[in-house]
Amino acid sequence: MTPLVRILFAERIAWAAAQNGDAETCTRSLAAVDDAYADVGAEPEPHWVYWLNRDESDVMAARCHLRLGDPGRATALLRPAIDRYPADHKREKALYLSWLAEAHTVRGELDAASTVVDEIEALDVDSARLRTRLKSLA
């Protein structure tokens, strides 16, 4: 299995574990993601992992930390990844910002969450998934 494929699978395991409150499995899987990045570039990857990179992995790790009750760690991972995200990928950026808004909300940082929601609205993205995410924050 190539490094990016290992990363993808480990992220999915981490997310499933976080959704089930299994911090140990989630932490172990996120560590496997970090370890696998050392091998990226050593061999050709399948075309279907073209989008996977460190920033995408940081977003997934942040989502996991948020689900496990650590919004501070989520915020620390999300903001830098979002800031590096390409401007022409508005939908993805808006979705990732919704996780940041959630992290601020969980931390009780309502002004910061509101600022992030304004940032999302400024992107002017029409997405059912984004609308669902924003409704969950209300």
N, CA, C and O atoms as a DFTB+ gen file, in Angstrom:
552 C
 N C O
     1  1       0.854      -1.164       0.000
     2  2       0.000       0.000       0.000
     3  2       0.908       1.238       0.000
     4  3       1.881       1.307       0.752
     5  1       0.577       2.201      -0.845
     6  2       1.404       3.409      -0.946
     7  2       1.165       4.319       0.264
     8  3       0.168       4.174       0.971
     9  1       2.087       5.254       0.493
    10  2       1.946       6.133       1.660
    11  2       0.630       6.924       1.702
    12  3      -0.019       6.978       2.746
    13  1       0.236       7.528       0.592
    14  2      -1.005       8.303       0.622
    15  2      -2.232       7.417       0.825
    16  3      -3.201       7.848       1.450
    17  1      -2.208       6.214       0.320
    18  2      -3.321       5.287       0.550
    19  2      -3.360       4.899       2.029
    20  3      -4.434       4.825       2.626
    21  1      -2.190       4.651       2.616
    22  2      -2.136       4.369       4.061
    23  2      -2.681       5.548       4.862
    24  3      -3.416       5.373       5.834
    25  1      -2.308       6.741       4.436
    26  2      -2.779       7.949       5.115
    27  2      -4.297       8.050       5.022
    28  3      -4.968       8.314       6.020
    29  1      -4.828       7.842       3.842
    30  2      -6.271       7.921       3.647
    31  2      -7.003       6.926       4.539
    32  3      -7.971       7.287       5.209
    33  1      -6.552       5.688       4.551
    34  2      -7.200       4.675       5.386
    35  2      -7.061       4.996       6.876
    36  3      -8.015       4.844       7.639
    37  1      -5.884       5.436       7.281
    38  2      -5.672       5.768       8.695
    39  2      -6.547       6.945       9.115
    40  3      -7.057       6.965      10.235
    41  1      -6.725       7.924       8.230
    42  2      -7.612       9.046       8.542
    43  2      -9.047       8.581       8.719
    44  3      -9.746       9.038       9.623
    45  1      -9.485       7.675       7.861
    46  2     -10.864       7.180       7.961
    47  2     -11.076       6.393       9.253
    48  3     -12.138       6.470       9.871
    49  1     -10.066       5.646       9.647
    50  2     -10.150       4.923      10.921
    51  2     -10.186       5.929      12.078
    52  3     -10.962       5.769      13.020
    53  1      -9.352       6.957      12.004
    54  2      -9.327       7.986      13.050
    55  2     -10.690       8.663      13.168
    56  3     -11.185       8.876      14.275
    57  1     -11.293       9.001      12.037
    58  2     -12.588       9.676      12.049
    59  2     -13.669       8.763      12.636
    60  3     -14.477       9.203      13.454
    61  1     -13.682       7.509      12.225
    62  2     -14.664       6.564      12.769
    63  2     -14.468       6.414      14.275
    64  3     -15.441       6.368      15.028
    65  1     -13.232       6.337      14.706
    66  2     -12.947       6.207      16.138
    67  2     -13.406       7.456      16.884
    68  3     -14.003       7.353      17.956
    69  1     -13.134       8.625      16.330
    70  2     -13.558       9.872      16.974
    71  2     -15.078       9.934      17.077
    72  3     -15.622      10.350      18.099
    73  1     -15.750       9.523      16.022
    74  2     -17.213       9.528      16.025
    75  2     -17.762       8.612      17.120
    76  3     -18.855       8.843      17.637
    77  1     -17.011       7.586      17.465
    78  2     -17.434       6.633      18.487
    79  2     -16.820       6.915      19.861
    80  3     -17.002       6.139      20.800
    81  1     -16.092       8.028      19.972
    82  2     -15.505       8.394      21.253
    83  2     -14.297       7.566      21.656
    84  3     -13.919       7.547      22.827
    85  1     -13.691       6.885      20.699
    86  2     -12.541       6.027      20.973
    87  2     -11.252       6.832      20.760
    88  3     -10.637       6.778      19.695
    89  1     -10.864       7.571      21.791
    90  2      -9.701       8.458      21.691
    91  2      -8.410       7.697      21.439
    92  3      -7.543       8.177      20.709
    93  1      -8.272       6.522      22.030
    94  2      -7.037       5.750      21.868
    95  2      -6.828       5.334      20.409
    96  3      -5.745       5.527      19.856
    97  1      -7.845       4.775      19.799
    98  2      -7.725       4.357      18.398
    99  2      -7.536       5.561      17.491
   100  3      -6.754       5.516      16.541
   101  1      -8.251       6.628      17.785
   102  2      -8.112       7.846      16.986
   103  2      -6.686       8.376      17.053
   104  3      -6.088       8.694      16.025
   105  1      -6.149       8.469      18.245
   106  2      -4.785       8.981      18.436
   107  2      -3.762       8.103      17.727
   108  3      -2.842       8.603      17.080
   109  1      -3.930       6.799      17.855
   110  2      -3.014       5.861      17.198
   111  2      -3.086       6.021      15.673
   112  3      -2.062       5.992      14.991
   113  1      -4.295       6.188      15.151
   114  2      -4.460       6.333      13.698
   115  2      -3.890       7.651      13.200
   116  3      -3.270       7.696      12.138
   117  1      -4.095       8.729      13.961
   118  2      -3.520      10.011      13.554
   119  2      -1.989       9.968      13.607
   120  3      -1.326      10.608      12.791
   121  1      -1.435       9.231      14.543
   122  2       0.024       9.051      14.587
   123  2       0.498       8.285      13.357
   124  3       1.562       8.583      12.815
   125  1      -0.283       7.301      12.912
   126  2       0.068       6.552      11.702
   127  2       0.050       7.467      10.484
   128  3       0.871       7.318       9.578
   129  1      -0.883       8.410      10.462
   130  2      -0.915       9.399       9.371
   131  2       0.391      10.187       9.379
   132  3       1.055      10.313       8.350
   133  1       0.750      10.708      10.532
   134  2       1.984      11.497      10.633
   135  2       3.201      10.680      10.207
   136  3       4.069      11.182       9.493
   137  1       3.267       9.436      10.638
   138  2       4.395       8.572      10.283
   139  2       4.460       8.325       8.777
   140  3       5.542       8.316       8.190
   141  1       3.307       8.126       8.162
   142  2       3.273       7.804       6.725
   143  2       3.729       8.979       5.871
   144  3       4.226       8.772       4.764
   145  1       3.572      10.205       6.356
   146  2       4.013      11.350       5.556
   147  2       5.521      11.318       5.304
   148  3       5.989      11.912       4.333
   149  1       6.273      10.653       6.140
   150  2       7.724      10.543       5.933
   151  2       8.041       9.754       4.662
   152  3       9.120       9.908       4.089
   153  1       7.107       8.913       4.223
   154  2       7.330       8.072       3.051
   155  2       6.710       8.617       1.770
   156  3       6.910       8.043       0.700
   157  1       5.960       9.717       1.858
   158  2       5.310      10.271       0.666
   159  2       6.373      10.700      -0.337
   160  3       7.359      11.347       0.016
   161  1       6.156      10.330      -1.581
   162  2       7.087      10.662      -2.651
   163  2       8.046       9.539      -2.980
   164  3       8.782       9.612      -3.964
   165  1       8.042       8.500      -2.161
   166  2       8.964       7.391      -2.375
   167  2       8.506       6.469      -3.499
   168  3       9.309       5.712      -4.045
   169  1       7.232       6.527      -3.847
   170  2       6.698       5.681      -4.910
   171  2       5.502       6.359      -5.555
   172  3       4.898       7.248      -4.956
   173  1       5.156       5.956      -6.755
   174  2       3.992       6.550      -7.428
   175  2       2.704       6.239      -6.658
   176  3       2.536       5.147      -6.115
   177  1       1.818       7.208      -6.625
   178  2       0.538       7.062      -5.933
   179  2      -0.581       6.857      -6.950
   180  3      -0.470       7.294      -8.095
   181  1      -1.656       6.194      -6.533
   182  2      -2.807       6.069      -7.427
   183  2      -3.430       7.443      -7.690
   184  3      -3.352       8.338      -6.848
   185  1      -4.035       7.597      -8.839
   186  2      -4.597       8.894      -9.225
   187  2      -5.714       9.356      -8.283
   188  3      -5.964      10.556      -8.172
   189  1      -6.371       8.442      -7.618
   190  2      -7.522       8.798      -6.784
   191  2      -7.163       9.369      -5.423
   192  3      -8.056       9.646      -4.623
   193  1      -5.904       9.549      -5.146
   194  2      -5.490      10.253      -3.923
   195  2      -4.795      11.573      -4.261
   196  3      -4.046      12.118      -3.451
   197  1      -5.053      12.072      -5.459
   198  2      -4.404      13.294      -5.940
   199  2      -4.604      14.487      -5.002
   200  3      -3.733      15.354      -4.928
   201  1      -5.700      14.552      -4.303
   202  2      -6.088      15.696      -3.486
   203  2      -5.511      15.665      -2.071
   204  3      -5.554      16.667      -1.358
   205  1      -4.978      14.526      -1.672
   206  2      -4.555      14.356      -0.289
   207  2      -3.182      14.982      -0.059
   208  3      -2.218      14.694      -0.768
   209  1      -3.123      15.843       0.950
   210  2      -1.855      16.480       1.325
   211  2      -1.889      16.779       2.824
   212  3      -2.871      16.477       3.502
   213  1      -0.833      17.360       3.323
   214  2      -0.716      17.611       4.763
   215  2      -1.850      18.493       5.286
   216  3      -2.380      18.246       6.369
   217  1      -2.221      19.518       4.521
   218  2      -3.300      20.393       4.972
   219  2      -4.620      19.628       5.089
   220  3      -5.359      19.808       6.057
   221  1      -4.914      18.778       4.109
   222  2      -6.135      17.973       4.183
   223  2      -6.087      17.060       5.414
   224  3      -7.099      16.870       6.089
   225  1      -4.937      16.513       5.695
   226  2      -4.798      15.650       6.869
   227  2      -4.941      16.444       8.159
   228  3      -5.508      15.951       9.134
   229  1      -4.433      17.664       8.170
   230  2      -4.595      18.502       9.353
   231  2      -6.067      18.837       9.593
   232  3      -6.514      18.893      10.739
   233  1      -6.814      19.057       8.518
   234  2      -8.246      19.313       8.657
   235  2      -8.938      18.084       9.251
   236  3      -9.764      18.212      10.155
   237  1      -8.605      16.913       8.751
   238  2      -9.220      15.699       9.290
   239  2      -8.829      15.498      10.755
   240  3      -9.671      15.139      11.578
   241  1      -7.571      15.725      11.076
   242  2      -7.139      15.592      12.477
   243  2      -7.894      16.588      13.355
   244  3      -8.301      16.253      14.467
   245  1      -8.077      17.795      12.864
   246  2      -8.809      18.807      13.623
   247  2     -10.244      18.368      13.869
   248  3     -10.765      18.522      14.974
   249  1     -10.875      17.828      12.850
   250  2     -12.247      17.334      13.009
   251  2     -12.297      16.236      14.073
   252  3     -13.219      16.193      14.887
   253  1     -11.316      15.366      14.057
   254  2     -11.248      14.293      15.059
   255  2     -11.097      14.873      16.463
   256  3     -11.799      14.465      17.387
   257  1     -10.190      15.815      16.617
   258  2      -9.968      16.423      17.930
   259  2     -11.227      17.139      18.420
   260  3     -11.550      17.102      19.607
   261  1     -11.921      17.779      17.509
   262  2     -13.155      18.453      17.884
   263  2     -14.188      17.448      18.383
   264  3     -14.837      17.675      19.404
   265  1     -14.341      16.344      17.665
   266  2     -15.298      15.309      18.079
   267  2     -14.917      14.688      19.420
   268  3     -15.784      14.255      20.179
   269  1     -13.631      14.647      19.705
   270  2     -13.169      14.068      20.970
   271  2     -13.123      15.092      22.108
   272  3     -12.660      14.784      23.206
   273  1     -13.604      16.310      21.840
   274  2     -13.708      17.300      22.910
   275  2     -12.502      18.186      23.102
   276  3     -12.328      18.755      24.179
   277  1     -11.654      18.323      22.080
   278  2     -10.483      19.188      22.187
   279  2     -10.541      20.273      21.113
   280  3      -9.776      20.229      20.150
   281  1     -11.443      21.250      21.270
   282  2     -11.587      22.289      20.246
   283  2     -10.364      23.199      20.122
   284  3     -10.134      23.785      19.064
   285  1      -9.591      23.319      21.182
   286  2      -8.376      24.138      21.094
   287  2      -7.373      23.554      20.115
   288  3      -6.793      24.268      19.297
   289  1      -7.180      22.264      20.211
   290  2      -6.264      21.595      19.283
   291  2      -6.802      21.663      17.856
   292  3      -6.041      21.824      16.902
   293  1      -8.131      21.538      17.722
   294  2      -8.759      21.634      16.404
   295  2      -8.496      23.011      15.789
   296  3      -8.123      23.115      14.621
   297  1      -8.691      24.045      16.574
   298  2      -8.477      25.407      16.087
   299  2      -7.030      25.611      15.644
   300  3      -6.766      26.218      14.606
   301  1      -6.109      25.100      16.437
   302  2      -4.681      25.259      16.115
   303  2      -4.316      24.590      14.794
   304  3      -3.427      25.065      14.087
   305  1      -4.981      23.511      14.458
   306  2      -4.717      22.825      13.191
   307  2      -5.476      23.460      12.021
   308  3      -4.950      23.552      10.912
   309  1      -6.706      23.894      12.275
   310  2      -7.556      24.368      11.190
   311  2      -7.113      25.694      10.588
   312  3      -6.981      25.808       9.370
   313  1      -6.882      26.696      11.428
   314  2      -6.626      28.034      10.879
   315  2      -5.439      28.049       9.920
   316  3      -5.574      28.603       8.829
   317  1      -4.294      27.479      10.258
   318  2      -3.176      27.508       9.298
   319  2      -3.497      26.743       8.006
   320  3      -3.143      27.195       6.918
   321  1      -4.155      25.605       8.119
   322  2      -4.495      24.826       6.919
   323  2      -5.456      25.602       6.029
   324  3      -5.295      25.633       4.809
   325  1      -6.449      26.223       6.637
   326  2      -7.419      27.013       5.866
   327  2      -6.728      28.188       5.198
   328  3      -7.007      28.490       4.038
   329  1      -5.841      28.848       5.905
   330  2      -5.145      30.010       5.346
   331  2      -4.275      29.642       4.150
   332  3      -4.043      30.476       3.275
   333  1      -3.796      28.413       4.105
   334  2      -2.980      27.962       2.970
   335  2      -3.825      27.394       1.833
   336  3      -3.307      27.134       0.747
   337  1      -5.117      27.200       2.073
   338  2      -5.969      26.553       1.083
   339  2      -6.142      27.447      -0.137
   340  3      -6.297      28.660       0.010
   341  1      -6.119      26.873      -1.344
   342  2      -6.248      27.688      -2.561
   343  2      -7.556      28.483      -2.599
   344  3      -8.626      27.950      -2.303
   345  1      -7.459      29.740      -2.961
   346  2      -8.618      30.637      -2.989
   347  2      -9.699      30.169      -3.959
   348  3     -10.878      30.463      -3.763
   349  1      -9.305      29.446      -4.998
   350  2     -10.295      29.016      -5.991
   351  2     -11.073      27.762      -5.571
   352  3     -11.936      27.298      -6.316
   353  1     -10.784      27.220      -4.411
   354  2     -11.513      26.070      -3.864
   355  2     -12.451      26.562      -2.753
   356  3     -12.316      26.180      -1.591
   357  1     -13.387      27.404      -3.135
   358  2     -14.242      28.081      -2.170
   359  2     -15.095      27.117      -1.352
   360  3     -15.231      27.294      -0.141
   361  1     -15.671      26.105      -1.990
   362  2     -16.560      25.195      -1.267
   363  2     -15.803      24.474      -0.157
   364  3     -16.271      24.423       0.981
   365  1     -14.650      23.924      -0.476
   366  2     -13.868      23.210       0.526
   367  2     -13.441      24.155       1.643
   368  3     -13.520      23.818       2.825
   369  1     -12.992      25.336       1.253
   370  2     -12.559      26.317       2.252
   371  2     -13.724      26.676       3.173
   372  3     -13.549      26.771       4.388
   373  1     -14.896      26.873       2.606
   374  2     -16.069      27.209       3.415
   375  2     -16.419      26.065       4.371
   376  3     -16.741      26.308       5.534
   377  1     -16.358      24.830       3.890
   378  2     -16.647      23.686       4.757
   379  2     -15.642      23.601       5.900
   380  3     -16.021      23.354       7.045
   381  1     -14.374      23.804       5.596
   382  2     -13.348      23.735       6.629
   383  2     -13.519      24.879       7.637
   384  3     -13.289      24.708       8.834
   385  1     -13.928      26.045       7.127
   386  2     -14.209      27.157       8.021
   387  2     -15.381      26.830       8.955
   388  3     -15.423      27.302      10.092
   389  1     -16.328      26.025       8.472
   390  2     -17.459      25.660       9.331
   391  2     -16.989      24.843      10.531
   392  3     -17.555      24.957      11.618
   393  1     -15.967      24.029      10.344
   394  2     -15.397      23.280      11.471
   395  2     -14.699      24.235      12.427
   396  3     -14.753      24.053      13.643
   397  1     -14.045      25.248      11.880
   398  2     -13.393      26.246      12.732
   399  2     -14.445      27.019      13.535
   400  3     -14.259      27.271      14.726
   401  1     -15.536      27.390      12.888
   402  2     -16.616      28.082      13.602
   403  2     -17.165      27.194      14.719
   404  3     -17.449      27.676      15.816
   405  1     -17.311      25.907      14.440
   406  2     -17.777      24.986      15.473
   407  2     -16.794      24.929      16.639
   408  3     -17.202      24.945      17.800
   409  1     -15.507      24.864      16.333
   410  2     -14.496      24.804      17.400
   411  2     -14.575      26.053      18.277
   412  3     -14.520      25.955      19.503
   413  1     -14.703      27.220      17.658
   414  2     -14.829      28.454      18.440
   415  2     -16.101      28.441      19.280
   416  3     -16.094      28.882      20.429
   417  1     -17.195      27.934      18.707
   418  2     -18.465      27.875      19.436
   419  2     -18.344      26.978      20.658
   420  3     -18.788      27.336      21.749
   421  1     -17.737      25.804      20.468
   422  2     -17.564      24.872      21.584
   423  2     -16.707      25.497      22.682
   424  3     -16.930      25.248      23.866
   425  1     -15.749      26.291      22.295
   426  2     -14.870      26.950      23.277
   427  2     -15.538      28.155      23.930
   428  3     -14.977      28.760      24.844
   429  1     -16.743      28.507      23.460
   430  2     -17.427      29.677      24.000
   431  2     -16.944      30.980      23.408
   432  3     -17.244      32.052      23.933
   433  1     -16.192      30.900      22.314
   434  2     -15.644      32.091      21.641
   435  2     -16.627      32.513      20.553
   436  3     -16.373      32.341      19.361
   437  1     -17.748      33.066      20.988
   438  2     -18.845      33.343      20.059
   439  2     -18.521      34.470      19.081
   440  3     -18.967      34.431      17.934
   441  1     -17.759      35.466      19.510
   442  2     -17.361      36.525      18.571
   443  2     -16.459      35.964      17.482
   444  3     -16.608      36.309      16.310
   445  1     -15.527      35.103      17.864
   446  2     -14.637      34.481      16.881
   447  2     -15.440      33.591      15.938
   448  3     -15.187      33.579      14.733
   449  1     -16.402      32.848      16.471
   450  2     -17.241      31.996      15.635
   451  2     -18.036      32.841      14.646
   452  3     -18.157      32.483      13.475
   453  1     -18.570      33.945      15.110
   454  2     -19.339      34.842      14.244
   455  2     -18.462      35.414      13.128
   456  3     -18.906      35.540      11.986
   457  1     -17.238      35.753      13.459
   458  2     -16.300      36.269      12.451
   459  2     -16.029      35.217      11.384
   460  3     -15.950      35.532      10.197
   461  1     -15.888      33.968      11.812
   462  2     -15.656      32.876      10.857
   463  2     -16.886      32.664       9.984
   464  3     -16.754      32.426       8.784
   465  1     -18.074      32.746      10.565
   466  2     -19.299      32.608       9.766
   467  2     -19.362      33.732       8.735
   468  3     -19.764      33.494       7.596
   469  1     -18.977      34.936       9.106
   470  2     -18.918      36.043       8.140
   471  2     -17.950      35.714       7.014
   472  3     -18.214      36.011       5.848
   473  1     -16.843      35.107       7.366
   474  2     -15.842      34.694       6.370
   475  2     -16.441      33.669       5.404
   476  3     -16.204      33.724       4.197
   477  1     -17.212      32.744       5.948
   478  2     -17.875      31.731       5.128
   479  2     -18.857      32.403       4.178
   480  3     -18.868      32.114       2.981
   481  1     -19.672      33.290       4.706
   482  2     -20.681      33.964       3.881
   483  2     -20.039      34.796       2.782
   484  3     -20.594      34.903       1.688
   485  1     -18.891      35.380       3.049
   486  2     -18.186      36.182       2.047
   487  2     -17.719      35.336       0.865
   488  3     -17.523      35.854      -0.234
   489  1     -17.542      34.037       1.090
   490  2     -17.122      33.155      -0.005
   491  2     -18.258      32.900      -0.992
   492  3     -18.018      32.480      -2.124
   493  1     -19.495      33.152      -0.563
   494  2     -20.674      33.041      -1.420
   495  2     -20.757      31.673      -2.106
   496  3     -20.789      31.566      -3.332
   497  1     -20.790      30.633      -1.267
   498  2     -20.832      29.252      -1.751
   499  2     -22.249      28.707      -1.594
   500  3     -22.861      28.835      -0.533
   501  1     -22.756      28.104      -2.655
   502  2     -24.065      27.450      -2.587
   503  2     -23.832      25.950      -2.496
   504  3     -23.517      25.300      -3.493
   505  1     -23.988      25.404      -1.293
   506  2     -23.711      24.000      -1.053
   507  2     -24.674      23.476       0.005
   508  3     -24.790      24.045       1.091
   509  1     -25.358      22.395      -0.321
   510  2     -26.279      21.784       0.648
   511  2     -25.520      21.322       1.882
   512  3     -25.994      21.494       3.005
   513  1     -24.356      20.744       1.683
   514  2     -23.572      20.268       2.826
   515  2     -23.170      21.427       3.729
   516  3     -23.213      21.306       4.953
   517  1     -22.784      22.542       3.133
   518  2     -22.403      23.712       3.918
   519  2     -23.611      24.260       4.671
   520  3     -23.496      24.611       5.845
   521  1     -24.763      24.336       4.017
   522  2     -25.966      24.815       4.696
   523  2     -26.289      23.932       5.906
   524  3     -26.661      24.431       6.968
   525  1     -26.145      22.631       5.732
   526  2     -26.391      21.701       6.841
   527  2     -25.414      21.947       7.979
   528  3     -25.808      21.973       9.144
   529  1     -24.147      22.126       7.649
   530  2     -23.129      22.402       8.671
   531  2     -23.457      23.685       9.428
   532  3     -23.372      23.727      10.655
   533  1     -23.834      24.736       8.689
   534  2     -24.117      26.028       9.336
   535  2     -25.364      25.937      10.214
   536  3     -25.411      26.546      11.283
   537  1     -26.360      25.194       9.781
   538  2     -27.563      25.011      10.607
   539  2     -27.225      24.282      11.901
   540  3     -27.826      24.544      12.943
   541  1     -26.272      23.375      11.834
   542  2     -25.893      22.626      13.045
   543  2     -25.189      23.523      14.064
   544  3     -25.114      23.182      15.244
   545  1     -24.681      24.652      13.617
   546  2     -23.995      25.584      14.516
   547  2     -24.954      26.556      15.184
   548  3     -24.627      27.169      16.200
   549  1     -26.133      26.691      14.607
   550  2     -27.096      27.685      15.122
   551  2     -27.704      27.264      16.438
   552  3     -28.528      27.988      16.998
